[in-house]
Amino acid sequence: MIPLLGEGDTNLLLIVAVILGLGVTSQVLADRFRVPSVLFLILSGVAVGPKGLSIVTQEVFGSALTTIVGLSVAIIVFEGSFHLKIEKLRESPSAALRLITIGAAISFLGTTLAVRFFLDTTWGIAALVGALLIATGPTVITPILAVVPVRDRVAAALETEGIVNDVTAAILAVVIFKLLAAQGATPAAYLTDFVERLSVGVFIGLVISAVLWFLLTRVQTPTGWTPQNARLLTLVGAIVAYSTADTLVTESGVAAVATAGIVLGNVGLPYEAEIEEFKGDITIIVLSFVFIALAALIEFETLLDLGLAGLAVVAAVALVLRPLLVFLSTTGDRFTRGEKLFMSFVGPRGIIPASVATLFAIQLGTPEAPSNPEGASILAGTVFLVILLTVVFEGGFARQLAEWFKVIPMRVLIIGGGRVGTELAERLEERGENVVLIEERKSAAEDLRNQGFAVREGDGTNVEQLRKAGGERSKTIVAATGDDDTNLLVAQLAESTFDTETIITRVNEPENVDAFEELGVKTISSSASTAWGIDNLIERPAMSRWMTELGRSGDVQEVEVTDESLVGKTIGELNETLPESCMIALVSRDEENTVPDASLAVEYGDHLTVLGQTEAVHDAIDRLHPHD
């Protein structure tokens, strides 16, 4: 009998199984500890690499590694760009545009200068490193955003930067590498080569996406398209786009899959939800394989040889250039200082720099390329050092950074972008909450978007529209239109479809209040709230004026007692632990409100209302509800 598998093939199968097993384990651990999976993936790669158990080595995959990495990158980039919806891009258009232009230029020039002078290498090698380290990429940003639910405009800016700069970095690096051997190459030659690769990639991406759209929407099969067929056809299309473009012009494949992903993700393909779910599962597998395989190839001697100069380059990239380009790119937009700091310190590098640097380092030692062993060592060492340190520290501590800078908000969905909805959105955003408005009128939606609000244009009474706007992830849904029938329908849909903690509706006609309250929905009557506001202004004008400024000079917040260590303590004891400029002003228990005296003991489930200066109130809430 002829054996189907030789010993080497059997070993390779076992190694692949080990890598995939580690990848799944890393994902489980990431979900368990709520940190990005790339941290566990890169540590797993080091553990099974030559410096660990020596299971995964360069010899295991040989020359096939470049092809495997390339196809894996194609799937990862396609999956990330497929999620990049036009509506999401509109939530931070100016910031995203500046990140991929001004930000990319600052990163490239600054990194090039840092490598040139700290590592005393040639301008060509320095420019190669600078080009590669432009990329952040969906391979590292997506896992971070999966566990750090920042505001939509922050996520949109980071995702757009990652996807577009992946393409920019890959193409620019290849152009520089190719022209290193060309004596007397002019700036025009660099620009021409860059535009050629980008144009080929975009063209192939558009062609493939047009073919897929035509097949899935215009061609009818005898049994009709099934979700499985749609998923497989889309996956094959991504691989064909990458391989075709890369065959025509080296490294244009990344641009092709990015283009195809963005186009197909926004044309309304049938079974879009099933395609996204399928691609997400495939991406987890290839992401695990690539990160572990490349991490296993890290040469620690090369990293150590860089010494303090290498650490200086990392510091320049992560602590100087990154904050500089983020603050310049987000100027004038509705980003809080904490969000700018979070974006500044969460910019890890990923697969594109690692895979392309590995390829270049190998080629720099061959006769076909400009032989430069020292340059190859600096190239690979610097890129992997930046990747290793930024992934471990920025990726691994992303959630802690988000909590430190207070950028994990409550998600609030507001239906109706009129005066009430807009005023409410502005107040909530001033407190750092993640607010998404749904507005049906196109002109009104565009005006709100120009003011910097996150807006989804569409019908708020449509379940699919609510879902796309994040209804399933929203802690609070507010129906704030001027039509009671619309508000009632929104409330019914939210109540029956989503597991939303709080549903609040505006009631324009007082006689409709009972119909809303029968649903168990919290109601705000326009006439009653207006009368209440006027009464406050007459009887307690100072308090009324202060209430209109909540979230600015002062604030009032309510928190539920769910921390067992607080149960049994008196209000006096708790007030002593809070900042001096705030206090617990109200205790709500069993729907009864009490202005507490110092001896009142706190019970589990009590709602404590804290009043005081804004910063002090926020600090107090953190102490009273530390696990939130």
N, C-alpha and C positions, 0 to 999 in steps of 0.2 A: 504494500500500500504506500502511496506517495504522501508524505506528510504535507498538510496544508500550511503549516506554520513552522518556520525554523526557530532555533533557540533565540536568535536575535529579535525576531518578530514577536515572539512570546514575551521577551523582556520589555520590548517597547510597549506592548499592550498593557503590561502590568504597570509600567511607569505612567502611561497615560491615565490608567485607572486611579493610580495614587494621586496624580495631579488633580483630576476631577473630584476625587473624594475630599482632598484638602480644600478645593474651591467651594464645595457645598458646605463643608464644616466652617470655613471662614464666613460664609454668608449667614449661617445659623448663629455663629458667635457675634457677628456684627448686629444682627437683629436683637440678640439677647442683651448686649451691652450698649446698644444704640450708638455705635460708632461706624464710620464708613468701612465697608468690606475691604477696600484696598489696603488698609493697614494690616489686616490678618493675611491677605494674599501675599504681600511682599515679604512678610515675616516667614510665611510658609515656604516661599521660594528660597529664601536664604537657608532655611533649615534643611531642605532636601538638596541643596546645591553642593558644589565641590567643597565648600568650607563647612558643610554640615554633614549630612549622611551620605553625600556623593551619589545620590540616586539620579538626579537630573544634571547632566553635563552637556557641553557643546557637542561632544561626539555622539550622544544619543540620537540627536535629530540631524546632525550634519548640515548639509547645504539646504535641506528642506525647511529649516527653521524660518528662513526669510519669507518663503512662500506662505507658510502656516501663519506667521505673524501678520503678513499683509492681508490675507483673507479675513483673519480675525478682526483686524483694525477696520476693514471695510464693513463688517457686520456691526461693530460697535458704533462707528461714526454714523452709519445709516440709521441705527436705532435711535441714537441721540437726536439727529436732525429730523427724524420722523415726528418727534414730540415737539418740535419747535414750530408752534402754530403762529400764524400771522397775528392773531388776536393777542397772543402773549408778547410778540415783538413790539406791538403798539404800546405796551404798558411801560416800556422804558426805552423808546426809540433813540433819543438823543444820547443817553448814557451808553447804550449798546453800540451805537455808531462810533462814538469817541473811543470806546474800549478797543474796537477792532481796527481803528485807524491811528489816532494819536497814541493810544495805549500801546498798541503793537510796535509803533515806531520807537517810543521811549524804551520799551523792553529790549528791542533789538539793538539799538545804539548803546544803551547803558550797559547791557550785558557784554557786548563786544568790547567796549572800553575796559570794563572790569577784568575780563579774561586776559586781554592784551597786556595790561599793566601789572596785575597781581601775579599772573602765571608766566609772564615774560615769553609769550609764544608769538607766532606770526599773526599778521592781520587776517590771513585766510582762515586759519584754525579758529581764531577768536570770533570771526564773523559766522563761521559754521555753528559754533556753540550758541552765539547770540540768536541766530535764526531758529535753531531747534527749541530754545527755551522761551520763545514767544508763546508756545502752545501750553495751555492748561488742559483743555480737552474734556469731552463727556465721560471718558473712562474714569476720571477722578472726581469731576464735579457732580455727575449724576448720583453716585453713591453717597456723597456728602449731603446733597439736597434731599435724598430719600430719608435721612434721619434728622435733618435740621430743617423744619418747615418754616423758612423765612418768608417775608412778604413776597407777593408775586413779582413785583418790579425788580427785587433783588435777584430772585431766581431767574427771571427772564434775561437780565443783563449778564449774569454769570454763564448761563447756558449758551446764549448767543456768542459771547466771547469765546467760550470753549470750542464750540463747533467751527466757527469761522476761522479762529486763529490756528486750529489744527491744520486746516487747509493751507493757510498762509505760511505756517512754519515748515510744513513738509515740502511745499513747492519752492519756497525761498532757499531752504537748505540745499535742495538738489541743484538748483541753479548755481549757487555759490560753489558747491563741490565740483560741478561740471566745469566751471570756468576757472577753477584753481589751476588747471593744467594749461589753460589758454593764455599764453603770454600776451600782455598788452591788451587784455580785454577792457572794453570801454563801459562806462555806466549804461550806455544805450544797449549794449549787448546783454547785460544783466536784465535790464527791464524787458527787452524783447523776449528773452528766454522765459522769464517769469510769466509774462502775459500769454505766451504760447501754451504753456502747461495749464494755466488757469482756464484759458479759452477752450482747450481740448476737453478738459474735465467737465466744465459746465455744459458744453455741447453734448457730450456723450450722456451726461446725467439727464439732460432735458429730453433727449431722444428715447432713452430707456424708460423714463417716467411716462412719456407720451404713449409708448407702446403698451406699457402695463395698464395705464388708464383706459386705453381703447379696448384691450382684451377684457378687462374686468367690468366695464360699463356698457360696451357696445356689442360685444360678441356673445352670443347665446349658445351654450352647449346643450346637448339633448336633455341632460338632467339638471341643467342650471349650475351656476358656480356655487360650490359649497365653501364653508369657512376654511376647511382644510386646504382646498385647492387655492383659495385666495392667499392664504398664509404662505404656502410653498412657492407660489408663483412670485410673490413679492420678494421672498428671500432669494430666490434664484435671480431675480432682476437686479438686486443689489450686488450680488457676486459678479454677474455679467457686466454691469456698469463699471465696477472696479477693474476687473481683469481686462476688459476691452480698452479702457482709457489708458491703463498702465502699460499695456502692450504697445499702444500707439506712441505714447510719450511717457517716459519714466516719471513716476510719482504724480501723475495727473489723476490717478484712480481715486485718491482721497477727495478731490474736488468733485469727481463724478458722483460718488455715493452720497456726499453731503448735499449736492444739488438735487439728486433724485429723491432723497429722504425728505427734504423741505417741500418739494413740489407735491409728492404723493401724500404727505401728511396734511396737505391743505386743500386737496381737490375733492374730498368727500368720497373716498373709495368705499365700496360695499364691504361689510364685515371689518370696518376699521378697528373697532374695539378688540376683536379677536386677533387681528394682525398685530396690534400693539402688545397684547398679552403674550403671544407666541414669540415675537421678537425679543421681548423682555427676558423670557426664559432662555432662549438661545444665547442672548448677550451675556447672561450670568455665566454660562458654560465657557464661552470663548474668552470672556474677561478673566475668569479664573485661570484658564490655561495660559494665556499670554502673560499675565502678571507673574504667575509662579515660574514659568519657564524663563522669562527675562531676568527676574530677580535672582534666579539660580545662577545666572551667568555673571553676576557682579564680581569683579576682581577686587577684593579688599586691599590687596597690595597696591593696586593702582590708585585707589581712593586715599590710602595712607600716604602715598608718595606726594600727593598734592599738598599735604601738610596744612599749615595755617593759611597759606595763600588760597587753597581750595575753599576753606571755611569763610575767608574774606569774600570770595565770589558769591557763595551762598547767601551771606549776610547782605551783600549789595543787591542781589536779585530779590530776596524775600523781604528784607527789612527797609530797603531804601527805594528801589525802583518800583516795586509793587504798590506800596502806599502812595507814592508820587503819582503814578499813572491812574490809580483809582480815584484819588481826590480831584485830579484834573478832569477826569472823564465824567464824574458825577456832579460837577459844579452846576448849580442852578436847577437841579432836579429835586424831587421831593424825597431824597434819601436822608435819613437821620444820621447824626454823627456816629452812632453805634453801628449802623448798617455800613457806612463807609469804612469804619475800622474793621468790621467783620470781613468785608470784601478784600480789604488790604492784606489781611493775615490769613486768608483762605484762597490761595492760588497755587495749589500743588501741581507739579508737572507729572505727565503720565506716559501712556503707551507710545504716542507718536515720537517724542524725543528719544525714548529708550530704543525703539525698534530701528529708527533711521540711524541713530548714533552707532548701534551695533553693526549695521550694514556698512556704514562709512569706515568704521574702525578696521573692519576686515579688509575692505577694498584699499585702504591706504597702505596696506602691506603687500599688495599684489603688483605685478609689472604693468597691468592694464591701467592703473591709476597712479597719480603722483605719489611715489613711495615716500612715506613720512612716518616711521614707527613712533617717534617721539610725539608727533602731532596726534597720531591715532590714540596714544595713551592718554594725552591731555583731553582729547575730545571725549572719549568714552568715560574717563574718570570723572571729569567735571559734570557731564550730563547726568551720570548715575548718582553722583554725590548730591546734586540738587534734587533729583527725583527722590532719593532715599530720605533725605532730611525733611523735605517739604511734605512728602506723603506721611511720614511717621508723625511729625509734629503738627503740621497744619491739618492734615486729614484725620489723624488720630484724635486730635483735641478740638475738632471743629465744633462739636456740640457744646463743649465746655466754653469755647470762645463765644459761641452764640449766646449762651446763658450769661457770660460775663459782660458782653456788650448789650445784652437785653434786646436781642433781635428775633426772638421766637415769640410771635404775637398770637393773640386770639384771632381766629378767622371769622369775619363777619360778612355775610352776603346781604346786600341791600337791593331790593327790587324797586326801581323808580329813581330816576336821576333828576327829579324836580328840586325845588328849593329845600324841602324837608330832607330828602335823601342826601342831597349834596352837603347841607349843613351838618347832618349827622356824620357823614363820611369824613368831613374835615375835622370834626371834633375827635372822632375815634383815631384818625391817623395822627393827630397831634400827640396822642398818647402812645403811638407806636403800634397800633393794631393793624392787622392785615385786612383791608377792606376792599371788596370787589362790588362794583355797581353793575346792575343789569338795566339797560335803558333801551327801549324799543325804537325811539325816534333817532334816526341816523344823525341829524345835525346836532341834536343835544348830546349824543354819545361822543361825537367828534369834539365838541366844545369841552366836555368834561375831560376827555383824553388830553387835550391841549393844556388843560390846567394841571395835568400830572396825575389824575386819578386812574386807577385800574378799572377799566370799563369793558363789559362784554355787551355788544350790540345784539339785541334779540328780544324775544317774547318771554317775560318772566313767568308766564303761566305754562310754559312748555317744560315738561320734566327733563327732557334731554338737554335743554338749554341750562336749566338749573344744575344738572349734573356736570356739564362742561365747565360751568363757572365755579365748581367746587362745592356744591351742595352737600355731598357726602362727608366732606372734611370740615364743614363750617360748624362752629360752636353755636353761632347765633344767626338766624335768618330774620330779616326785617322786611315786611311788605309796607312800602312807604309811598305808594302811588296815590293819586287823587281820586281813584275810583274804588269804591268799597267792594264791588263784585270781583274786581281783579285781586284785591288784597285778600278777600275770603278764599278765592281759588288757590292763590299762592300758599296761604296758610294750610289749606286742606292737602295740597300736594306735598308740602314739607312735612306735615304730620304723618302722612301715610307712606311716604317714600324714603325719607331720610331719618336717621337716628340723631336728630338735631336736639341739642340740650335746651335751647331757648328759641321760641318762635314769637315774634312781636309784630303786631299789625297796627297800622294807623287806621282809625275809624273816622271818616269824614262826617257821617250823619249819626247823631247820638242814638237814634232808634235802632241802629244796626249793632249796637254793642252786645246785646244778648246773644245774637247769632254767632258772634265770634267767641264769646266766653263759653258757650256750650261745647266748643271744640277744645277747650282748655288752653286757648291761646291768650297770651298777655296782650291787652289792648291799650292803646293810647288814643283817647278821644280828642280830636282837634279842638272842639269847642271847650271841653273841660280843661284841657291843658292850657289853652289861652286864658281862660278865666282864672285858673290857678296862678299863672304867671303874673297877671295884673294884680290879683289879690296880694301876692308876695311883694310886688313892687310898692303897693300902698302901705301894707302893714310892716314889712321888714325890708326896706329898700337896700340896706347895706348887705344883708344876706342874699338878696336877689341878685345884686350886682356881682357878688362873689361867686354865686352859683353859675353865672354865665361865663366865668373865667376858669372853670374847673379844668384841670390838666395843664394850666399855665403857671400862675403863681401858687395855686393851691389845688388840692384834690381830695376826693372822697372815694374810697374803694371798699368793696365788701368781699370777704373771704370766708369760706366754709371751713370749720375746724375738722380736719381729717387726720391730724398728727396726734397720735396717742400720747406723746410726751406733754402736750398742752392740756390734756384733760385733767380736771381737778385743780388746776392753778387758778388763782383769783385774778380779777381784772387789774387789781393793783400790782400784783406781781408781774403780769404781762406788760403793763404800761411802763414799768421800770426797765424792761429789756428793750423797749422801742426807742427810736431816736427822740430827742427832746422836743422837736417841733411837730409832733403828732401824738394822737391819743386814740384809744378805742372809745367811740362816742355812742355806739348803739349795739345792743345784743338782740338778735332775733332768734326766738326759740318757739317751735310749734306755732308758727305764724303770728306770734305775739312779739311786739317790739318793746324793748326796755332800755331806758337810759340807765346804765349800770352804776352801782356804787362799787367802791374798791374791793368789797368783800365777796362779791358775786363770783361763784366758782363756774368755770367753763365746762360745758359738757360736749361730748362728741356730736357733731352735726350742727352745732350752733353756727350762726352767721354773724361775724364780727364786722362792724362798719368802722373803718379807720379814717380819721379826719386830720388834715394838717397840710404842711408844705408838700409840694409835689414829690420831690426827691425823697423826703422823709417817709411819705406814705408808701412809695414803691419799695423802699428798704424794709419797712415794717411788714408789708405783704410777703416779701421774700422770707422774713424770719418766721412769720406765722404759718406760712404754707411752703416750706422749703422744698418739697418734692414735686411741686407743680412745674 
